Amino acid sequence: MSVSFGGVRAIVLSGHGTVFDSAAAVRSAADALGERTEALAALWAAKRFEYAWIATATGRRTELWQITGEALDHAMAALGLGQNRLLRARLMQGLLQAPPFPDARPALAALAGNRHRPLALLTNASTMMATATAKAGEVFALFDALLSAEPTGVFKPSPVVYQLAPARFGLAPGEIAYVSAHPWDIAGATLAGLRTIWLNRTGAVAEFSWAPPAAVIASLAELPGLVEAGQKVA
């Protein structure tokens, strides 16, 4: 069965892991981390997600910058780096400058500037984090809106966060194409009624069959063609 994205009236993307390469912030400090570079990148990312989910489930009111620091403290301690405060500061600042993936900026540029189909970011990151990263990556001007989970007091995949996009643009959820590299994020957005596109850069095995994406792409380079009016994919 083919899926049409011709009726899409807004395009919304997740931030870190989809547009921005969080692991690059850690790799930029490889001179200080050595063989622990990839392990720290993976553990830090996993704990950021985990701590955000726990905050939502337990009702803890906080924002992602605080959680990011707590996750880094755990990851550094687990890898024997807990006393290196200079490295911690370097990594936290580096995350605010996480570069766009190579396929991100050209795709965003191709989609930007359409007044009938706004382009936005929907992220668990705080407004400060999202703004800093988008400006550092020279993509800030391409977005019509940066939507942060921060005002809701919860994090994706809570349905409350996905409602920010329809509310911002005055659209029905099904009129919004939502793009994310995270299967759990795709599941949450699908259940919230958004038309989801899973960005599967690594050829990962699909998850959450009870909330599948409407389409799968291997690169953001595929996104502009996919959402053009009348465009269909198998």
Salt bridges, closest charged atoms under 4 A:
ASP21 OD2 - ARG27 NH1 3.58
ASP31 OD1 - ARG90 NH2 2.88
GLU38 OE2 - ARG27 NE 3.08
GLU50 OE1 - LYS47 NZ 3.03
GLU70 OE2 - ARG60 NH2 2.72
ASP73 OD1 - ARG85 NH2 3.80
ASP73 OD1 - ARG88 NE 2.54
ASP103 OD1 - ARG201 NH2 2.84
GLU175 OE2 - ARG9 NH1 3.00
ASP185 OD2 - LYS156 NZ 3.30
GLU228 OE2 - ARG117 NH2 3.64
